[in-house]
Each structure stands twice: as C-alpha cells, then as structure tokens.
Amino acid sequence: MKFTFKRTIEIEEEAGDPITEQLLVELGFEKVDVSEEEAGGTPFYYFTYDFTDRGVFSLISNASNEVEEDSWTVEVFEDSKINFNSKTLTKFMNVMKEVLNESNS
C-alpha cells in the first residue's frame, strides 16, 4: 500500500474570529520585545511558540506595528506558507500539545 501526502490540506471553514493578542497569550505564546535600538526605529513586539525546547518547530506572529484592528497573523516559522486563522490555530495548538504530552509519557 502506498500513501501520498500533499503539502497543504484545504479545510473548508468559516473565517472565525480574528487572532487577538489575548488569544495568543491564552494559548501560551511568548511575547518578544524588540527595542528601539534593535528595530532601528520604533520598538515593537511579536509572539512565538516553540513546541520543543530544541526550537525544531515554532509558530511566529506578525509584528505589533503590522497589526490592524487587533487582528494578528500566525504562521509556521519554518514555512510562511502555512498560516492560521483563530479556529485552526486553537485546534492545532490543542492537538500539538496533546501529541507532545503523549510522546513525553
């Protein structure tokens, strides 16, 4: 039996609520501050979530100075073509946390 996996999977769903800063905090994302000096201008911040302590698989948000109407974007750090809306982000985070908990048992 041969299995073929496609790179992307299309999921039909409603757009859902925007990804808010509050949702990122509730899901356990870490806020990363970028100083005025580091930014070369106006300071900003963004959020990250590392699924392992080795940083092998991570999620990253857009920068705070790019956010419109408290609607953040989140993508896989290693592949910006994989991004989420609030519904898929919440589901994905829950599944990944469950998988990691089971594999560490």
C-alpha positions as CSV (number, residue, x, y, z in Angstrom):
1,M,0.0,0.0,0.0
2,K,1.4,3.4,-1.0
3,F,0.5,6.7,0.8
4,T,0.9,10.0,-0.8
5,F,0.8,13.1,1.4
6,K,0.1,16.5,-0.1
7,R,2.0,19.6,1.3
8,T,-1.2,21.5,2.0
9,I,-4.6,20.4,3.1
10,E,-7.6,22.6,2.3
11,I,-10.1,22.9,5.1
12,E,-13.5,24.4,4.4
13,E,-14.5,26.6,7.3
14,E,-15.8,29.9,8.4
15,A,-13.2,32.7,8.8
16,G,-14.0,32.8,12.5
17,D,-12.9,35.5,14.9
18,P,-9.6,37.3,14.4
19,I,-6.5,36.1,16.2
20,T,-6.2,38.6,19.1
21,E,-3.3,39.3,21.4
22,Q,-5.4,37.9,24.2
23,L,-5.8,34.6,22.3
24,L,-2.1,34.4,21.8
25,V,-1.4,34.9,25.5
26,E,-4.1,32.3,26.4
27,L,-2.5,29.8,24.1
28,G,0.8,30.2,25.8
29,F,2.7,32.3,23.2
30,E,5.8,34.1,24.4
31,K,6.0,37.9,23.8
32,V,9.3,39.0,22.3
33,D,10.1,42.7,22.7
34,V,12.3,44.4,20.1
35,S,13.9,47.6,21.4
36,E,14.2,50.8,19.5
37,E,17.9,50.1,19.0
38,E,17.3,46.6,17.7
39,A,14.5,47.8,15.5
40,G,16.5,50.7,14.1
41,G,13.5,52.9,14.9
42,T,10.2,52.4,16.6
43,P,10.2,49.5,19.1
44,F,7.7,46.6,18.5
45,Y,6.9,43.1,19.7
46,Y,5.8,39.8,18.3
47,F,4.8,36.4,19.7
48,T,6.4,33.0,19.3
49,Y,5.6,29.5,20.4
50,D,8.2,26.7,20.4
51,F,6.8,23.2,20.5
52,T,10.1,21.7,21.7
53,D,13.0,23.0,23.7
54,R,15.2,22.5,20.6
55,G,13.3,25.0,18.6
56,V,12.7,22.5,15.8
57,F,9.1,23.6,15.2
58,S,7.8,27.0,16.0
59,L,5.0,29.4,15.3
60,I,5.5,33.2,14.9
61,S,3.1,36.1,14.7
62,N,3.5,39.3,12.7
63,A,4.9,42.4,14.4
64,S,2.8,44.6,16.6
65,N,3.3,47.5,14.3
66,E,1.7,45.5,11.5
67,V,-1.4,44.6,13.4
68,E,-4.7,46.1,12.2
69,E,-7.8,46.2,14.5
70,D,-6.2,43.7,16.9
71,S,-6.1,41.0,14.2
72,W,-2.8,39.2,14.3
73,T,-1.4,36.7,11.9
74,V,0.4,33.5,12.9
75,E,2.4,31.2,10.6
76,V,4.9,28.4,10.9
77,F,8.3,29.9,11.4
78,E,10.0,27.4,9.1
79,D,7.4,27.8,6.3
80,S,5.4,31.1,6.0
81,K,3.0,29.4,3.5
82,I,1.4,27.6,6.5
83,N,-0.7,30.1,8.4
84,F,-3.7,30.0,10.6
85,N,-7.0,31.7,11.5
86,S,-8.2,31.7,15.1
87,K,-10.2,28.5,14.7
88,T,-7.5,26.4,13.1
89,L,-4.8,27.9,15.4
90,T,-6.7,26.9,18.5
91,K,-7.4,23.4,17.1
92,F,-3.8,23.0,16.0
93,M,-2.4,24.1,19.4
94,N,-4.6,21.7,21.2
95,V,-3.7,18.7,19.0
96,M,0.1,19.5,19.2
97,K,0.0,19.8,23.0
98,E,-1.8,16.5,23.2
99,V,0.7,14.8,20.9
100,L,3.6,16.2,22.8
101,N,2.2,15.2,26.1
102,E,1.6,11.6,24.9
103,S,5.1,11.3,23.4
104,N,6.6,12.5,26.7
105,S,4.7,10.0,28.7
